[in-house]
Amino acid sequence: MQATATIEAGSAQESYAMPRTEAAREPVRVPEAPPQWRDLGLSSMSALLVVSLSRAGSRSFEAVCQWPRWHPLNEHVLAVTHHPLILVESTRQLAALAEGRFLPATGTAPLRPTSVALGTDPKTQPVETGGATDVTVRVTTGDVAVRAGRLTGYRITAEYFHAGRRFGVCAMVFAPASPPPPEPGEGTLTSLLHPAAPAVGAAADPDVLLARAPQGRLVILPRDPAHPVLLPGQPRELPLHAVLEAGRQAALLHQGRPASAVVGLAAQLRGPVPCRGAVIDVAPEENGARFAVTAEGRVVASGTVTLAGA
């Protein structure tokens, strides 16, 4: 498993009161209400990937996800290997659900993911030829921080299983949101050429996040500024998962490798990343590539892309 995420197994068990006048019996778990797409900040029910989340211990949970074969980021082929960002979005949705139901404190200020790391195993990744893939998930939380009665940060780790075999792990850190970046001048974003979708491992042209400047530098310039998965609601600041996708696309373009070669991804925000105009630089490494995103002369995000057989 290629992953920088730390996997933790929750071992604490729930305790239940037992009436003294009755014989011991198995505790009855009350099933949690199914998640609602509006509560997770989604634009529609079709974007909902999480089916259920229930507590398994003091800081561990069990979940079920369902990944549609025709997810917007997936390739339109007969046998689909799900796009790695589906793990990231599932983890984000699980975090939002756990935050609203189980994590401490009320009146929480808006939190956002600030770093993410994921790894997949090509030998155990599910390949879907039907309607959807049913996935089970082991979820743990840690580093929960509360200040003045408000939740100010936490970490969530999700291990993904299909047919009893683990095929992926994703860890994500949440922290308070930062002010949005200023809009770039339109004059700086002219005469740019978008690469073809296959060259960056994208399923379709609207999924392309990069463009080539006249000097040969790569900049982030989404072909669809209101992409329903990468840029829902047309934000001014590039979300972490879109930064991760931009890094993946840049590494594949730079290395000339197919999307199937990616077995690990990681990204960290150092500041707000504008949705248009940030420069992304790629440096090859022994097992893949490292990328850095620069805006207004400073690095605002960085990450790595791990490639199989690199």
N, C-alpha and C positions, 0 to 999 in steps of 0.2 A: 504494500500500500504506500503510494507516494503521497505524503501529507505532512504539513507542518502543524496541523492541529493536534492538540493534546486530547487524548481520549480518556475520559474518566467514567467509571462505572459506579452509579449510585447504589450503595449497599444498605442504607438505612431503610427500615421497614416501618410502615404505619402501625400505630398502636390503636386498639379499639377497646372501649369499655365493655366488660362482660357482666351481665346480671348474675348475682350470686345464687339466685334461686333456680337458674336454668343450667342445663348441661352445656359444656363448651361446644360451640358450633362455628363454622366458617363465617368470617365477617362478610357482610353484604356491602358491596361497593355500589354506590349510586352513580349511574352513568352520567358523564358530563353532557351538557347540551351541545349539539353539533355547532361548529363555528359558523358565524355569519360573515359574509364577505364584506359587508359595510364596516363591521367592527375591526377588521384587519386592514382597513384603508385601501381596499381594492376598488377598481372601477366597475366591476361586474362580477356576477357569480361564476362566469366561465374562467376567471382568473384564480379561483379558489383551488388550492392544491391539497390542503389539509382536510382530512375527513374527521379525525378525532384526536383528542389529547387528554390523557388521564394521568393522575399522580400515581407513581409507583414507589416513591420513597420521599425522604425529606427534601431532596434536591434532584430527584430523578423522575422521569415521566416516560410513558409509553404513548406512541402516536401511530396513526395510519395516514398515509398520503395516497392520492391517486393522481397519476400523471397521464394526461391524455396524449395519445399518439400524435394527434394533430396540434400539439402546442405550437404557438406562433414561431418559436425559435427552432423547432425541430426541422430536419430535412424532410422533404416530401418524397419519401422512398418507401418501398414495401416493408423492409425490416428496419426499424428506427432504433438507434441508440440515442437516448435522451441527451439534450444539450446540458453541459455541466452547470449552466446558470439555473437550471430547474432545481438542483440541490440547494443553491444559494437562496433562491426565492422561497423554497419550502422551509428552509431554516429561518428565514426572516418572518414568515407567517407563523411558524411555531413559536418564535420568540414573542411576537405580538400577542399571541393567544396566551402564552405562559405569563407574560407581563400583566395582562389584564385580569387573569384569573387567580394566579398563584403567588406572584412575587409580592414582597411587602410594600407598604406605604401607599398612601392615597394622594390625590392631587399631584400626580407625577408630571413633571415638565416633559416636553417632547424629547424623546431620545432617538438616536439614529445609529445605525451600524457604522463604526469607524475603522474596523479591520476585519478581514475574513481570510480564512485559509481552508482549502478543500483538496481532497485527494480521491482518486477513483482507481479501481482495479479493473483493467480491461478484460481480465479473465472471468470476472464474475458480474460485470455490468449487464443488466437485463436488456434484451433486444425485443422490442414490441412489434408484433405483426397484427394485433387485434385493435381494440378500441382504446384501452388504457392499461397502465401498469400499476398494480397494487403493491405498495411499498410499506414496510413496517419500519419504525424509527425508535431508537433509544435516545432519549434526550436527557442531558444533565445541565444544570446551571451552577455557576460559581462566581466568585468575586463580586457578590451583590453588595452594592454601596448605597447607603441611605443617609441623607443629610437633611436636617430640619423637617423630618417627616416625608421627604420626597425621595423617590428612587432616582439615583444619579448615575448608575452604571451597573453593568453585569456582563457576564460571559455565558454563552450557550454553546453546547457541543451536541451535534446530532450525528448518530451512526445510522446508516441506511442499509436495509436488508431486503433481499428479494429471494423468495423460495428458500429462506433460512440461511442464506449466505450474504455476508457483508460485502458490499461493493463500493461504498463511499463513506466519507466522513467530512463534516463541515463544521468549523468553529467560527464564531462571530462575537465580536465585542461591541457593546453599545455604550454610548456616552451622550451628553447633551448636544443638541444641534448648535451649529455655529451660524453667524449671520451669512446671508447669501452673498455671492461675489458680484461685482459690478458687471454689467453687460459689456462685451467687447464692441469696438467700433466696427460697423459693417465694412468699412474700407479695407480692413485687415483680412477679410475672409473672401476676397474675390480671386478669380483665376485659379481655383483649386480643383483638382481632379480626384474623384472617388475611385478607389480600386474596385474591381469586380468582386462580387460576393464570394465566389469560390476561392479567390486568392487570400481572403481573410477568414476562411472557415465559417462564413455566414450562409444561412439557408436561402436568403433572398436579398435583393438590393436594399430594401428599406431597413434591413438589420445592420447595414454597414455604418460604422461610427467614425471612420477615418477619411481623411483626404490628404492628397500630396500637394505641398506648396511648391512654387516655382523653384526654390532653392533645393528641393528634394526632401525637405523635412516633412515629417508626418504631423498633422494636427487633428484634434478631435473636432469633427464637424458632422453630426448625425445627418444621414440622408432623410430620415423621418424625425423631425424635432419633437413630435408628439407620439413617438413609438409606444404602443400600449403596454409593453413589457419593460423596455429599457428606460423610457422616459414618460411614465404615466403622469398625466396632468401637465405636461410641458413645463417642468421645473427650470428655474434659472441655474440651480446647482446640480452638477452631475452626481446621481446617487452612487453609492459604493459599488453596487453590482454592475452598473454601467462602466465605471472605472475599470473594474475587473475584466469586463468584456472588451473594452478598448485595448487593454494590455494584451489579452489573448489574441485579438485580431492583429495587433501590431507585431507580436512575436511570430505568428504564423506567416505573416507577409514577409517579415525580415528573414526568417529561416527557410521559407519555401516548403513548409510542411503542411500536411492535411490536418483537418480538425480532429481526426481520430488519434493523432499522435499526442494530444494533450492528456496528461494523467495527473497534473497538479496545478493549482492556481492559488495565488495569495496576493492581497493588496491591502494597503494601509493609507488612510487619509491623513495628511499633515495640515490641511487647510481646505477651504472651499474650492472646488474645482468648477470653473465655468463650463456650461454645456457646449459652448462654441468657442473655438480659438486656442485652447490650451495645446502646447506642443508636447508630443510624446516621443521619447527617445528609447531605443532598444539596444542593449548590449548582450551579445551571446555569452553563455556560460557553459560549463561542461555538461550539465544535464538539461539545458534549455536556454532560457534568456531572462534577463532582468530589465524592467522598464521603469522609467521615471516620467512624471507628468509635471510640466512647468507652466506657470501662469504668472504674468507680471514680473518675470525675472526670478521667481523662486519656485522650488520644488513643492508641489502641493499634494502629491500622491506618488506612491512607488509600489512595486510588487515584483513577483516572479511568476514565470510560466515554466512548468516542468514538462519535458517531452520524453516520450518513450523512445529508448534507443538513441538519444541525442549524444 
